[in-house]
């Protein structure tokens, strides 16, 4: 299967009215990087070890994958991002299964799994009061939340030998019709791996309890995925997820 090229990152100018907020977020990012440099170094070493095995055609190292997952969850736990932890692991599992059914190689399935584990790491920079707010976000708070893909990409750029992780963090809120953020990518401009993570991410968001609502029922979730085909989601990967939903008669795939 031919692998598509990732789109170049389009940098956007920061409006003057948002510079103060951006400066505060950059300060939080700098503090995070200072506190967690050892964790990122260990993560980089573990990822490099796994990638080396994959490149040599070795079978899945379940123990190493579990070690990586627990390490990442532990790192996120120390930031207070409790929602992000289980969410990212579930998205990784769903994304890998979609990739498997799509016929992706074991190597690409592993990559998608690891990209999905780290897709929301930028939320570590967003204040807990905003992440955990039970009511509707203000426009300013929503803009702060929308900064997490860029912040996550900046964190993962520090894993220098693993640059392939960055697109999952930066582009998981892009939409197939081009109306997403932060870069407004459209269709095949969004890498295949990220298009898979997008639909897996949306599924888990709908089937999880959030600070502002309970999880949705399976029928509603299915309808939302169906309606999002060609708009929010790549139809090919949305159809695979719909097949998974239809097989899940007892609605086990949820938080």
N, C-alpha and C positions, 0 to 999 in steps of 0.2 A: 504494500500500500504506500503510495507516494505521500511523503510528509509535506504539509504546507509550510510556507515561510511565514514567520511572525511579522506582523506589521511594525514599522518603526514607531517609536514613542513620539507622540506629538506633545510638546510642552506648551502649556497655556500660560498666558500672562496673568499675574495676580492683580485684581483690581485694587485701587488704593484703599477703598473702604474695608477690604479684607486683609490688609497687610498686618494689622495688629493681631488679628486672630491667627494668621499664618505664623507669625513670629512666636506666639505662645505655643502653637503646636510643634514648631521646630525646636523650641526649648524642651518640650516634653520628649521629643524624639532624641535630642542630644543626651538627656538624662537617661533614657532607656538604653541607649547605646553604651553609655558609660557603665551602667549597672550590669548589663547583660552581655558584655563583650566576651567573657569566658564561656557563657552558654552558647553564644553564636559560634565561637571557635570550635566548641565540642560538636555542635550540630553540623558544622561544615565538614569536620573530620569524619563524622558518621555517614553523612550523605556521600562524601567522596568514596568511602569504603564500599557502600552499597552500589554506587554507580560503577565502580571498577569491576565488581562482580557481574553486574548486568552486561557490561561491555564485553566481558569474556564468555558470555552465554551461559553463566551458571544459573542453577535453579534458584527460586525464591528463598531467601534467608529469612524465615518467619521470625526467628529470634531477634535478628538485627532490626527488622522492621518494627517489631514490638518495642525494642529498646529505644528506637528513634521516636516512636509515637509517645511513649511515656515521658521521654525527656522533653519533648515539645510541650506536652500538656502540663508538665511540672513548671516549665518556664512561664507559660501563660497563667498558671494558677498564681504565681507570685506577683503578677501584675493586677490581679483582682478581676480579670476578664472571665468570670465563671461561665457565662453563656457560651463563649467562644470555644471552650475546651471540648465538650462533648459534641457540639455542632460540627467542628472541623473534622473530628474523627469519623462521624457519620457521613459527612459529605465525601470524605476520602473513600469510604467503603462503597457508597453509591456510585461515585464517579468511576471507580475502578471496575465495577460490575458493568456499567454502561459501556466502558471501553472494551471490556472482554467480549460483550455481545456484539459490539461493532466490528470485531475482528482485529483489534489492535494487537501488536506483538506484546509479549510479556514485558519487554523492556519499556515500551510506552505505557503499559498499564502501571508499572512501578512509578514511572515519572509522574503520571497523572495523580496517583495516590499521594505522592510526596508533595506535589504542587497544591493539592487540595488540603492536606494537613496544614499548610502554611498560608492558605489564601487569605485568612482574616487576621493575620498577625498585626496588621496596621491598627486594629482596634485597641491594641495595648496603649496606643498614644492618645486615644479619645478618652476624655474624663469619664470615670465610672458613673457620675451623676447623670450623664447624658445617655450612656449605654443602658443603664438600668432604670431610666425614667419610666414610670408606669403610664403616664398620660401622653398626649400628643406632643411631639417635638415642635419647638418654635422654628421659624425659618433659619435663624442663626445656628440653632442646635443641629438641624438637619444638614446644614452646610458643613458643620464640624464632622458629623458622621461620614459625610461624603468624601472627606479628606483621607479616610483610612486606606483606600487602595494605593494612593500615592505614597503615604507614609509606609505602608507595608512593603512596597517596591523598594523604597530607600533602605529599609532594614535588610531585605534579602540581597540587595546589591553588595552588602558586606560579605556575603558568602561567595567570594570572588570566582571560585571554580565551578559554581553552580548557578550561573546566570540564567539557565533555563527555568529556574524557579520563579523569577521575577514576573513573567506575564500572568501567572495565576493570581498573584496578589494584586497586580495593577489593573487587570482587565476583567475580573469576575463580575463586575456590575455593568459591563458593556451589554448592549442588546443587539440582537440579530438585525433589527431594522435601523440601527444607527442612532437611536435616541438615548443610549446609556451614557455612563460617565466612567472615568474622567476624560477620555479622549474621543468619544463619539465614533468609535470604530463600527464598521458595518459588515455583516455577512462574513465572507472569508477573510476579511482583514483581521478578524478575531481568530487566533490560532485554534485548531481543532480541540486541543487539550482543554483550553479555556472554555470553549463552547460546551463541552461536557460538564465542566465544573459549574458553569452558570446554571444549567438545568438541575443538577444535583443539589446545588446550594439553595435554589428556590424551593425545591421539594422539601428539604429539611427545614427551611424557615417556616413553611406552611404547616408542617407536621410536628412542630415543636411549640412548647409553651413559651411565650414571650412575656416581657414585663408589662406589655400593654394589652395582651389578649391570650386566650387559650388556643391550643392547636386546633386546626380545622379538621373537619371530618373527611374521610377518604373520597367521598363523592365530589365534594367541593374542590378538593385538591386536584382530582383528575380533570374536572372541568376547567380549572385555571391553567393547567398544563396544556390541555387541548386548545384553549383559546389563545395561548401564548405562542403557538407554533407559527414561525415566520415573522413574529413580532419581537417577542422577548427571546425566544429560543430557536436554535437551529432545528428545523422540522425532523431531520434524521434522528437526532439524539433525543428529542422530545418523544418521538414514536417509540424508541427503545424503552424510555422511562415509563411510558403508558403501558407497554407490555408487562413491565415489572409490576406496576400497580395492579394490573388485571390478574396477575398470578398471585398477588398477596391478598388472598381471600379474607384472611383473619386480621388484616391491617397490622402486621407486626413491624413493618418498616416505619417507625416513628420514634420519637423521644420516649 
